[in-house]
Amino acid sequence: MLSNDKVAQQQATIIADLDQRRGKIISSTGGWFPGKGVFSHGYSMLEELVGEKTYFQILILNATGKLVEKPLADWIEALYGCLSWPDPRIWCNQIGALAGAARTSVMSATAMGSLAADSRIYGVLPLLESVTFIQQARINQQQGLTPAQIIDSAFAACAGKPYIMGYRRPIAKGDERLEVMEEVGRKLGFGVGEHMLLAYEIEKDLLQRIDEGMNINGYMSAFLADQGFTADECYQMFSMLVASGVTACYLDTYKRPPETFLPLRCNDIDYQGAAKRPVPDAD
């Protein structure tokens, strides 16, 4: 328990710090300085970035503070294409489709659909777990554990059905996107790094154990770990990963008659609540 004097001292320090920031917007990332230019992480946007670097190089810079070479930015751009499909059955896209049927703006539809991808099951959030897993797995391997022992340890930590993030797919087995991205990587001159080699070894063991292979999340996590990105950096630079597919599904239903996407009859709903009961007459 802190004494009253200590509490008062802490409060005074906090107030003094806030007073230093009062009426000011402080940024360690960058900003616009009239007459001097616009800057991002020390780079001049208009002199060093715009027209000199690709949009995805700038996107990664803004999200991570790292200005990567064009081949890596091109690989990440290709990955965006793999993970933003115009299929309204995917739940983030379904929100965009419903928004189109309701005649909202494209901005609100895309923002709402993108927010729905912040989900542990599908979307961007699983990157935090899968990148963390493969990076820790590589450390464990360097310390002498085999892929089989790494899997045993991961399964032991599961409360229910054993799984490893990045090595299951909720609907279909296998993932056709891996072969596409492997070819993209080869064309751009990327080899197979240490995290990726381990990811393949884990996949081989899992196929024998539970007939489940690596999915695109596991693949991209291993690849990006080999490029030196942290889990948080991956999460940050893929924040708008599904936006394009959401927009496509919005426009599809926006062009149709309003309120016609996934209509339901009352008897389509499996109501399991209280039984119908009479409403008493008012006095």
DOTI-863035 format. One record per residue: z, y, x of N, C-alpha, C, CB in turn; chain; residue number from 1; residue in three letters. Coordinates in steps of 0.2 Angstrom, whole numbers. Last residue first. Glycine has a CB too. Layout:
N
   n_up  n_north  n_east  ca_up  ca_north  ca_east   c_up  c_north  c_east  cb_up  cb_north  cb_east  drenmar  vonu  torza
      Z        Y       X      Z         Y        X      Z        Y       X      Z         Y        X        A   NUM    ALA
...
end
This chain:
283
   n_up  n_north  n_east  ca_up  ca_north  ca_east   c_up  c_north  c_east  cb_up  cb_north  cb_east  drenmar  vonu  torza
    -91      -15    -281    -86       -13     -286    -89       -7    -289    -79       -12     -284        A   283    ASP
   -105      -25    -277   -101       -19     -276    -97      -17    -282   -105       -13     -273        A   282    ALA
   -105      -43    -276   -107       -37     -280   -102      -31    -278   -107       -38     -287        A   281    ASP
   -107      -52    -261   -103       -50     -267   -105      -43    -270    -96       -49     -265        A   280    PRO
   -120      -62    -257   -117       -56     -255   -113      -53    -261   -122       -50     -253        A   279    VAL
   -120      -80    -253   -121       -74     -257   -117      -68    -255   -118       -76     -264        A   278    PRO
   -127      -86    -238   -122       -86     -242   -123      -80    -247   -115       -85     -238        A   277    ARG
   -135      -98    -227   -136       -93     -232   -130      -92    -236   -142       -94     -236        A   276    LYS
   -124     -103    -213   -129      -105     -218   -129      -98    -223   -126      -111     -222        A   275    ALA
   -124      -96    -196   -121       -98     -202   -126      -99    -208   -116       -92     -204        A   274    ALA
   -138     -102    -185   -132       -99     -187   -129     -101    -193   -133       -91     -187        A   273    GLY
   -150     -106    -181   -145      -111     -181   -138     -108    -182   -145      -115     -174        A   272    GLN
   -167     -105    -184   -161      -102     -185   -155     -107    -185   -161       -98     -191        A   271    TYR
   -181     -105    -176   -176      -111     -177   -169     -107    -178   -176      -116     -171        A   270    ASP
   -195      -97    -183   -188       -96     -179   -183     -102    -181   -185       -89     -181        A   269    ILE
   -205      -99    -191   -206      -101     -184   -199     -101    -180   -211       -97     -181        A   268    ASP
   -202      -94    -203   -200      -101     -203   -202     -103    -196   -203      -105     -208        A   267    ASN
   -207      -81    -202   -199       -82     -202   -198      -89    -201   -196       -79     -209        A   266    CYS
   -220      -81    -190   -218       -81     -197   -210      -82    -196   -221       -87     -201        A   265    ARG
   -226      -70    -177   -222       -76     -179   -221      -75    -187   -215       -76     -176        A   264    LEU
   -239      -66    -165   -235       -65     -171   -231      -71    -173   -240       -63     -176        A   263    PRO
   -244      -63    -151   -239       -68     -152   -235      -67    -159   -233       -68     -147        A   262    LEU
   -250      -48    -154   -249       -52     -149   -243      -57    -151   -247       -48     -142        A   261    PHE
   -252      -38    -164   -255       -44     -165   -254      -49    -159   -263       -44     -166        A   260    THR
   -249      -24    -164   -244       -29     -166   -247      -36    -168   -241       -26     -172        A   259    GLU
   -266      -17    -165   -259       -17     -163   -255      -22    -167   -256       -10     -165        A   258    PRO
   -281      -26    -160   -277       -23     -165   -269      -23    -164   -278       -26     -172        A   257    PRO
   -284      -23    -142   -284       -27     -148   -280      -23    -154   -281       -34     -147        A   256    ARG
   -281      -16    -131   -288       -15     -134   -289      -19    -140   -293       -18     -129        A   255    LYS
   -269      -20    -127   -270       -13     -130   -276      -12    -133   -269        -8     -124        A   254    TYR
   -270      -33    -122   -268       -32     -129   -269      -25    -132   -260       -34     -129        A   253    THR
   -276      -29    -110   -279       -34     -114   -277      -33    -121   -277       -41     -112        A   252    ASP
   -267      -20    -104   -274       -18     -106   -277      -23    -111   -278       -16     -100        A   251    LEU
   -257      -29    -101   -256       -23     -105   -262      -21    -108   -252       -18     -101        A   250    TYR
   -263      -37     -91   -261       -40      -98   -259      -35    -103   -255       -45      -97        A   249    CYS
   -264      -28     -81   -270       -32      -84   -269      -34     -91   -272       -37      -79        A   248    ALA
   -251      -25     -78   -256       -20      -80   -262      -23     -84   -258       -15      -75        A   247    THR
   -247      -37     -73   -244       -34      -79   -248      -29     -82   -237       -31      -77        A   246    VAL
   -254      -38     -61   -255       -43      -67   -252      -41     -73   -252       -50      -65        A   245    GLY
   -249      -27     -54   -256       -28      -56   -258      -32     -62   -261       -30      -50        A   244    SER
   -235      -30     -52   -237       -25      -56   -245      -25     -58   -237       -18      -52        A   243    ALA
   -229      -40     -44   -232       -42      -50   -236      -36     -54   -228       -46      -55        A   242    VAL
   -224      -32     -33   -228       -38      -32   -232      -40     -38   -224       -44      -30        A   241    LEU
   -216      -21     -30   -221       -21      -35   -226      -26     -35   -224       -14      -35        A   240    MET
   -208      -26     -19   -204       -24      -26   -209      -23     -31   -201       -17      -24        A   239    SER
   -210      -31      -7   -213       -34      -12   -211      -32     -19   -213       -42      -12        A   238    PHE
   -202      -24       2   -209       -23        2   -213      -26      -3   -212       -25        9        A   237    MET
   -189      -29      -1   -191       -22       -2   -198      -21      -2   -188       -18        3        A   236    GLN
   -189      -42       2   -188       -40       -5   -190      -33      -6   -180       -41       -6        A   235    TYR
   -191      -41      16   -196       -44       12   -195      -42       5   -196       -52       13        A   234    CYS
   -179      -34      20   -186       -31       21   -191      -34      17   -188       -31       28        A   233    GLU
   -170      -44      17   -170       -38       13   -176      -34      14   -164       -34       15        A   232    ASP
   -173      -54      26   -174       -56       19   -174      -49      15   -168       -60       17        A   231    ALA
   -183      -47      40   -177       -49       37   -178      -51      29   -171       -44       38        A   230    THR
   -197      -51      50   -194       -48       44   -188      -51      42   -199       -47       38        A   229    PHE
   -204      -58      60   -198       -54       62   -195      -50      56   -200       -49       67        A   228    GLY
   -214      -67      58   -216       -60       59   -210      -55      61   -220       -57       54        A   227    GLN
   -207      -78      53   -210       -78       60   -212      -71      62   -216       -83       60        A   226    ASP
   -204      -73      41   -198       -74       46   -201      -74      53   -194       -80       44        A   225    ALA
   -216      -74      35   -213       -68       36   -207      -68      41   -211       -64       30        A   224    LEU
   -217      -88      34   -222       -84       38   -219      -77      40   -229       -83       34        A   223    PHE
   -207      -92      26   -207       -94       33   -212      -90      37   -209      -102       33        A   222    ALA
   -210      -85      15   -204       -84       18   -204      -86      25   -198       -87       14        A   221    SER
   -222      -91      11   -222       -84       13   -216      -82      17   -223       -79        7        A   220    MET
   -217     -104       8   -223      -103       13   -222      -96      16   -230      -104       10        A   219    TYR
   -208     -102      -3   -206      -105        4   -211     -104       9   -205      -112        3        A   218    GLY
   -217      -97     -12   -211       -93      -10   -209      -95      -3   -206       -93      -15        A   217    ASN
   -227     -107     -14   -229      -101      -11   -223      -96      -8   -233       -96      -16        A   216    ILE
   -218     -122     -11   -221      -118      -15   -223     -111     -11   -217      -116      -21        A   215    ASN
   -218     -139      -4   -217      -131       -3   -221     -127      -8   -219      -129        4        A   214    MET
   -214     -152     -15   -217      -149       -9   -215     -142      -9   -224      -150       -8        A   213    GLY
   -206     -167     -20   -207      -160      -21   -209     -157     -15   -201      -156      -24        A   212    GLU
   -201     -180     -21   -208      -179      -23   -209     -171     -24   -210      -183      -29        A   211    ASP
   -189     -182     -15   -189      -180      -22   -196     -179     -25   -184      -174      -23        A   210    ILE
   -192     -189      -2   -185      -189       -6   -186     -188     -13   -180      -184       -3        A   209    ARG
   -204     -186       2   -202      -193        2   -196     -194      -2   -201      -195       10        A   208    GLN
   -204     -172       1   -209      -176       -3   -207     -183      -3   -216      -175        1        A   207    LEU
   -194     -168      10   -193      -168        3   -198     -171      -1   -193      -160        1        A   206    LEU
   -201     -171      23   -195      -175       21   -194     -174      13   -189      -172       24        A   205    ASP
   -211     -161      22   -212      -168       23   -207     -173      21   -214      -170       30        A   204    LYS
   -203     -149      21   -208      -151       16   -209     -159      16   -214      -147       16        A   203    GLU
   -198     -149      34   -193      -150       28   -197     -152      22   -190      -143       26        A   202    ILE
   -209     -147      41   -205      -153       42   -201     -154      36   -201      -152       49        A   201    GLU
   -213     -134      37   -218      -140       35   -214     -147      36   -224      -140       40        A   200    TYR
   -203     -127      42   -204      -127       34   -208     -133      33   -207      -120       32        A   199    ALA
   -205     -128      55   -199      -131       52   -200     -132      45   -193      -127       54        A   198    LEU
   -217     -121      56   -216      -128       58   -211     -131      55   -216      -128       66        A   197    LEU
   -212     -108      52   -217      -112       48   -217     -119      50   -224      -108       49        A   196    MET
   -203     -105      62   -200      -105       56   -205     -109      51   -199       -98       52        A   195    HIS
   -212     -104      73   -207      -109       73   -204     -110      66   -201      -106       78        A   194    GLU
   -230     -102      67   -224      -100       71   -218     -105      70   -221       -94       69        A   193    GLY
   -246     -104      69   -240      -107       66   -234     -106      70   -241      -115       64        A   192    VAL
   -256      -89      71   -254       -96       72   -249      -99      68   -253       -97       79        A   191    GLY
   -268      -78      64   -261       -80       65   -261      -87      66   -257       -78       58        A   190    PHE
   -281      -73      62   -279       -74       69   -272      -76      70   -280       -68       73        A   189    GLY
   -287      -71      50   -284       -65       53   -281      -67      60   -279       -63       48        A   188    LEU
   -290      -84      47   -296       -79       48   -293      -73      51   -299       -78       41        A   187    LYS
   -278      -90      46   -282       -92       51   -287      -87      53   -285       -99       50        A   186    ARG
   -273      -84      34   -269       -83       41   -274      -85      47   -263       -87       41        A   185    GLY
   -282      -88      25   -282       -81       26   -278      -80      33   -278       -77       21        A   184    VAL
   -278     -102      25   -285      -100       27   -285      -93      29   -290      -102       22        A   183    GLU
   -266     -101      20   -266      -104       26   -273     -102      29   -266      -111       26        A   182    GLU
   -269      -96       7   -265       -91       12   -266      -94      19   -258       -90       10        A   181    MET
   -275     -107       2   -279      -101        2   -275      -97       7   -279       -98       -5        A   180    VAL
   -265     -117       2   -271      -118        6   -275     -112       7   -275      -123        2        A   179    GLU
   -255     -111      -7   -254      -112        0   -260     -113       5   -249      -118        1        A   178    LEU
   -260     -111     -20   -260      -105      -16   -259     -105      -8   -255      -100      -19        A   177    ARG
   -258     -123     -26   -264      -122      -23   -265     -115     -19   -269      -121      -29        A   176    GLU
   -244     -133     -24   -246      -125      -25   -252     -124     -22   -240      -121      -22        A   175    ASP
   -235     -146     -32   -240      -143      -28   -241     -136     -29   -246      -147      -28        A   174    GLY
   -233     -147     -50   -231      -149      -43   -237     -147     -39   -231      -157      -43        A   173    LYS
   -229     -135     -62   -233      -139      -59   -231     -141     -52   -240      -137      -59        A   172    ALA
   -217     -128     -66   -221      -131      -71   -225     -136     -68   -226      -125      -74        A   171    ILE
   -208     -123     -55   -205      -125      -62   -210     -129     -67   -203      -119      -65        A   170    PRO
   -207     -130     -40   -211      -126      -44   -210     -128     -51   -219      -127      -43        A   169    ARG
   -199     -130     -24   -200      -133      -31   -204     -128     -34   -193      -134      -35        A   168    ARG
   -195     -124     -12   -198      -130      -12   -198     -134     -19   -194      -135       -7        A   167    TYR
   -189     -112     -13   -195      -112       -9   -198     -118      -9   -194      -109       -2        A   166    GLY
   -172     -117     -12   -177      -112      -14   -183     -111     -10   -173      -105      -14        A   165    MET
   -170     -134     -15   -170      -129      -10   -175     -123     -12   -172      -132       -3        A   164    ILE
   -159     -144     -25   -165      -140      -24   -164     -136     -18   -166      -136      -30        A   163    TYR
   -151     -156     -35   -152      -153      -28   -159     -150     -28   -152      -159      -23        A   162    PRO
   -142     -151     -50   -148      -155      -47   -150     -152     -40   -154      -154      -52        A   161    LYS
   -128     -143     -46   -131      -148      -50   -136     -151     -47   -133      -144      -56        A   160    GLY
   -123     -136     -35   -118      -138      -40   -121     -143     -44   -116      -132      -44        A   159    ALA
   -127     -138     -18   -129      -137      -24   -124     -140     -29   -136      -141      -25        A   158    CYS
   -123     -142      -5   -120      -135       -8   -123     -134     -15   -123      -129       -3        A   157    ALA
   -130     -153      -2   -122      -153       -3   -120     -147      -6   -119      -155        3        A   156    ALA
   -142     -148       0   -141      -152       -6   -134     -152      -7   -144      -159       -5        A   155    PHE
   -140     -143      13   -142      -138        7   -141     -142       1   -150      -137        8        A   154    ALA
   -137     -154      21   -132      -148       20   -134     -144      14   -132      -144       26        A   153    SER
   -149     -161      19   -143      -164       17   -137     -159      16   -140      -169       22        A   152    ASP
   -158     -152      26   -158      -154       19   -152     -157      16   -164      -159       18        A   151    ILE
   -152     -154      39   -153      -147       36   -153     -148      28   -159      -143       39        A   150    ILE
   -155     -167      42   -148      -165       41   -147     -158      38   -145      -164       48        A   149    GLN
   -169     -167      42   -165      -171       37   -158     -169      36   -165      -178       39        A   148    ALA
   -171     -159      53   -173      -156       46   -170     -160      41   -181      -157       45        A   147    PRO
   -156     -159      63   -163      -162       62   -165     -159      55   -163      -169       62        A   146    THR
   -147     -148      74   -148      -152       68   -155     -154      66   -145      -147       62        A   145    LEU
   -146     -140      86   -146      -148       86   -147     -151      80   -140      -150       89        A   144    GLY
   -147     -127      86   -141      -129       87   -140     -137      87   -136      -127       83        A   143    GLN
   -160     -125      81   -159      -124       88   -152     -126      90   -159      -116       89        A   142    GLN
   -157     -128      67   -161      -133       71   -160     -132      79   -169      -132       69        A   141    GLN
   -150     -117      64   -146      -124       64   -150     -129      68   -146      -126       57        A   140    ASN
   -160     -108      64   -154      -107       69   -150     -114      69   -149      -102       66        A   139    ILE
   -168     -112      54   -170      -112       61   -165     -112      66   -175      -106       62        A   138    ARG
   -159     -110      43   -161      -117       45   -164     -117      52   -167      -120       40        A   137    ALA
   -159      -97      43   -153      -100       45   -154     -107      47   -148      -100       39        A   136    GLN
   -172      -95      39   -170       -92       45   -163      -95      48   -168       -84       44        A   135    GLN
   -173     -101      27   -177      -104       32   -175     -101      39   -184      -102       31        A   134    ILE
   -163      -94      19   -163      -101       20   -166     -103      27   -165      -105       14        A   133    PHE
   -168      -81      19   -161       -82       22   -161      -90      24   -156       -80       17        A   132    THR
   -179      -83      12   -180       -81       18   -173      -82      22   -182       -73       19        A   131    VAL
   -174      -88      -1   -178       -92        3   -179      -90      10   -185       -93        0        A   130    SER
   -166      -77      -5   -163       -84       -4   -167      -88       0   -162       -87      -11        A   129    GLU
   -175      -67      -6   -169       -66       -3   -166      -72      -1   -164       -62       -7        A   128    LEU
   -185      -72     -14   -186       -71       -7   -180      -70      -3   -191       -64       -6        A   127    LEU
   -181      -71     -28   -180       -78      -24   -181      -77     -16   -184       -83      -27        A   126    PRO
   -185      -58     -32   -178       -59      -30   -177      -66     -26   -174       -60      -36        A   125    LEU
   -198      -58     -37   -197       -56      -30   -190      -58     -28   -197       -48      -30        A   124    VAL
   -202      -73     -47   -203       -66      -45   -201      -64     -38   -200       -61      -50        A   123    GLY
   -191      -83     -55   -198       -82      -54   -199      -74     -52   -203       -83      -60        A   122    TYR
   -177      -85     -54   -182       -91      -55   -189      -89     -53   -181       -93      -62        A   121    ILE
   -171      -73     -53   -170       -78      -48   -174      -84     -48   -162       -80      -48        A   120    ARG
   -180      -58     -54   -177       -64      -57   -176      -69     -52   -181       -66      -63        A   119    SER
   -188      -46     -56   -182       -46      -52   -178      -52     -55   -179       -39      -52        A   118    ASP
   -198      -46     -66   -199       -50      -60   -193      -50     -55   -206       -48      -56        A   117    ALA
   -194      -36     -74   -193       -43      -76   -194      -48     -71   -197       -44      -82        A   116    ALA
   -200      -25     -68   -192       -26      -68   -191      -33     -70   -189       -21      -72        A   115    LEU
   -213      -26     -71   -211       -27      -64   -203      -28     -64   -213       -21      -60        A   114    SER
   -212      -23     -85   -214       -30      -82   -212      -31     -75   -222       -31      -83        A   113    GLY
   -208      -10     -84   -204       -15      -87   -206      -22     -85   -205       -14      -95        A   112    MET
   -219       -4     -77   -213        -4      -75   -208       -9     -78   -210         3      -76        A   111    ALA
   -230       -7     -86   -230        -9      -79   -223       -9     -76   -235        -6      -75        A   110    THR
   -226        1     -97   -227        -7      -98   -227      -10     -91   -234        -8     -101        A   109    ALA
   -225       14     -93   -219        11      -95   -220        3     -95   -217        13     -102        A   108    SER
   -239       16     -90   -233        16      -85   -227       13     -87   -232        24      -84        A   107    MET
   -246       14    -101   -247         9      -96   -241       10     -91   -254        10      -93        A   106    VAL
   -235       17    -116   -239        19     -110   -240       14    -105   -236        26     -107        A   105    SER
   -236        6    -131   -233        10     -126   -237       13    -121   -227         6     -122        A   104    THR
   -241       -2    -141   -245         5     -139   -240        9    -135   -247         8     -146        A   103    ARG
   -238      -15    -143   -234       -10     -146   -236       -2    -145   -227       -10     -144        A   102    ALA
   -247      -21    -136   -247       -22     -143   -243      -17    -147   -245       -29     -145        A   101    ALA
   -242      -17    -123   -249       -15     -125   -250      -16    -133   -254       -19     -122        A   100    GLY
   -230      -24    -123   -230       -17     -123   -237      -14    -125   -228       -14     -116        A    99    ALA
   -234      -37    -123   -230       -35     -129   -230      -27    -129   -223       -37     -129        A    98    LEU
   -240      -37    -110   -244       -38     -116   -241      -36    -122   -245       -46     -116        A    97    ALA
   -228      -35    -102   -234       -30     -102   -238      -31    -108   -238       -31      -96        A    96    GLY
   -221      -46    -105   -218       -40     -107   -224      -34    -107   -213       -38     -102        A    95    ILE
   -230      -55    -100   -229       -56     -107   -226      -49    -109   -225       -62     -109        A    94    GLN
   -228      -53     -86   -234       -51      -89   -234      -51     -97   -240       -56      -87        A    93    ASN
   -216      -59     -85   -216       -52      -83   -223      -49     -86   -216       -51      -76        A    92    CYS
   -219      -73     -89   -215       -69      -93   -215      -61     -91   -208       -71      -93        A    91    TRP
   -235      -79     -92   -230       -78      -87   -226      -72     -89   -233       -76      -80        A    90    ILE
   -245      -78    -101   -239       -83     -102   -234      -82     -97   -242       -90     -102        A    89    ARG
   -255      -69     -98   -249       -66     -102   -244      -72    -103   -252       -64     -108        A    88    PRO
   -261      -67     -82   -259       -72      -87   -254      -70     -91   -258       -79      -83        A    87    ASP
   -267      -61     -70   -267       -58      -76   -266      -64     -82   -274       -55      -77        A    86    PRO
   -255      -63     -56   -261       -66      -60   -261      -62     -67   -260       -73      -61        A    85    TRP
   -250      -60     -42   -251       -56      -47   -256      -58     -52   -251       -48      -45        A    84    SER
   -251      -68     -30   -244       -68      -34   -244      -62     -40   -239       -66      -30        A    83    LEU
   -262      -66     -23   -260       -73      -25   -254      -73     -30   -258       -77      -19        A    82    CYS
   -262      -53     -20   -267       -55      -24   -265      -62     -27   -274       -55      -21        A    81    GLY
   -252      -52     -11   -251       -49      -17   -256      -51     -22   -252       -41      -16        A    80    TYR
   -258      -59      -1   -252       -62       -4   -251      -59     -11   -246       -62        0        A    79    LEU
   -267      -49       4   -269       -55        1   -264      -59      -3   -272       -60        6        A    78    ALA
   -257      -40       9   -261       -38        4   -264      -44       0   -267       -33        6        A    77    GLU
   -253      -48      20   -248       -46       14   -252      -44       8   -243       -41       16        A    76    ILE
   -264      -48      28   -261       -54       25   -257      -53      19   -257       -58       31        A    75    TRP
   -265      -34      30   -271       -38       26   -268      -44      24   -277       -39       31        A    74    ASP
   -254      -32      38   -254       -29       32   -260      -32      27   -256       -22       33        A    73    ALA
   -258      -40      49   -252       -42       45   -252      -39      39   -246       -41       49        A    72    LEU
   -270      -33      54   -270       -40       51   -264      -42      47   -271       -45       57        A    71    PRO
   -264      -20      57   -268       -21       51   -269      -28      49   -275       -18       52        A    70    LYS
   -247      -20      62   -254       -20       64   -258      -22      57   -255       -25       69        A    69    GLU
   -234      -10      54   -237       -16       57   -244      -15      58   -235       -21       52        A    68    VAL
   -221        0      56   -228         1       55   -231       -5      58   -231         8       59        A    67    LEU
   -206       -1      47   -210        -4       52   -218       -2      51   -209       -11       53        A    66    LYS
   -198        3      37   -198         7       43   -202        5      48   -191         8       45        A    65    GLY
   -199       -4      25   -196        -7       30   -195       -2      36   -199       -13       32        A    64    THR
   -207        4      15   -202        -1       13   -197       -3      18   -205        -7       10        A    63    ALA
   -215       12      23   -211        15       18   -205       10      16   -214        18       12        A    62    ASN
   -223        2      29   -219         7       33   -214       10      29   -224        12       36        A    61    LEU
   -229       -5      19   -224        -9       23   -219       -4      27   -227       -14       27        A    60    ILE
   -237        6      14   -232         3       10   -227       -1      14   -236        -2        5        A    59    LEU
   -245        8      26   -241        13       23   -235       10      19   -245        19       20        A    58    ILE
   -252       -5      25   -248        -3       31   -243        3      30   -253         0       37        A    57    GLN
   -258       -3      13   -253        -8       14   -249       -7      20   -256       -15       14        A    56    PHE
   -268        7      15   -262         8       10   -256        3      12   -265         7        3        A    55    TYR
   -271        8      33   -272         6       26   -266        7      22   -274        -2       26        A    54    THR
   -273       22      43   -270        16       42   -271       14      35   -262        16       43        A    53    LYS
   -281       34      43   -280        30       49   -277       23      48   -276        34       54        A    52    GLU
   -280       39      30   -287        38       33   -287       35      40   -290        45       34        A    51    GLY
   -264       44      34   -269        44       29   -276       44      32   -268        50       24        A    50    VAL
   -257       44      47   -257        38       42   -263       38      38   -251        38       39        A    49    LEU
   -257       55      55   -257        48       58   -258       42      54   -251        47       62        A    48    GLU
   -259       66      47   -262        66       54   -262       59      57   -259        71       59        A    47    GLU
   -252       65      36   -258        67       35   -262       66      42   -258        74       33        A    46    LEU
   -239       59      40   -243        56       34   -251       58      35   -240        57       27        A    45    MET
   -233       57      55   -236        62       51   -241       58      46   -240        67       55        A    44    SER
   -218       47      57   -225        47       57   -228       53      53   -229        41       55        A    43    TYR
   -205       46      55   -207        49       61   -214       50      62   -204        45       66        A    42    GLY
   -204       40      42   -201        37       47   -204       39      54   -203        29       47        A    41    HIS
   -216       51      37   -213        45       35   -210       41      41   -217        41       30        A    40    SER
   -219       68      32   -218        63       37   -214       57      34   -213        66       43        A    39    PHE
   -231       81      31   -227        76       27   -226       71      32   -231        74       21        A    38    VAL
   -230       98      38   -233        92       36   -228       88      32   -235        88       43        A    37    GLY
   -228      112      40   -228       108       46   -231      101      44   -221       107       48        A    36    LYS
   -230      119      28   -232       122       34   -232      118      41   -229       128       36        A    35    GLY
   -216      111      22   -221       116       21   -223      120      27   -219       122       16        A    34    PRO
   -213       96      24   -210       102       27   -216      107      26   -208       101       34        A    33    PHE
   -208       81      15   -213        87       16   -210       93      18   -216        88        9        A    32    TRP
   -201       67      23   -201        72       18   -207       77      19   -195        76       17        A    31    GLY
   -190       53      28   -195        58       29   -195       63      23   -202        55       30        A    30    GLY
   -178       45      30   -184        42       30   -190       47      31   -186        39       23        A    29    THR
   -166       51      29   -167        49       35   -174       45      36   -162        44       37        A    28    SER
   -162       66      19   -166        60       20   -167       58      27   -173        61       17        A    27    SER
   -152       75       8   -153        73       15   -157       66      15   -146        72       18        A    26    ILE
   -152       89      -1   -154        82       -2   -156       80       6   -161        82       -6        A    25    ILE
   -138       99      -5   -143        97       -1   -145       90      -2   -140        97        7        A    24    LYS
   -127      102     -13   -133       106      -14   -138      105      -9   -131       113      -13        A    23    GLY
   -116       95      -1   -117        99       -8   -123      103      -8   -110       103       -9        A    22    ARG
   -113       89      10   -119        87        7   -121       91       1   -119        80        6        A    21    ARG
   -101       94      14   -106        95       19   -113       94      16   -105        91       25        A    20    GLN
    -93       90       3    -95        97        3   -101       99       8    -89       101        6        A    19    ASP
    -92       77       6    -96        78        0    -98       86       1    -93        77       -6        A    18    LEU
    -83       78      17    -90        75       18    -94       77      12    -89        67       18        A    17    ASP
    -72       83      10    -75        87       16    -82       85      17    -71        87       22        A    16    ALA
    -69       73       2    -71        79       -1    -75       83       4    -65        83       -4        A    15    ILE
    -65       63      11    -71        62        7    -73       68       4    -69        57        1        A    14    ILE
    -54       69      17    -60        68       21    -66       67      17    -58        61       25        A    13    THR
    -45       70       6    -48        76        9    -54       75      13    -42        79       13        A    12    ALA
    -43       57       3    -47        61       -2    -49       67       1    -42        62       -7        A    11    GLN
    -36       53      15    -43        50       14    -47       54       9    -42        43       11        A    10    GLN
    -25       61      13    -29        62       19    -36       59      18    -26        59       25        A     9    GLN
    -19       56       2    -21        63        2    -26       64       7    -15        67        2        A     8    ALA
    -16       43       7    -21        44        1    -24       51       1    -18        42       -5        A     7    VAL
     -7       47      16    -13        43       18    -18       44      13    -12        36       20        A     6    LYS
      3       52       8      0        56       13     -6       53      16      5        57       19        A     5    ASP
      7       41       1      4        47       -3      0       51       2      9        51       -7        A     4    ASN
      3       26       9      7        31        8      3       37       4     11        34       14        A     3    SER
     -5       11       3     -5        17        7      0       22       5    -12        20        7        A     2    LEU
      0       -6       4      0         0        0      0        6       4      6         0       -5        A     1    MET
end
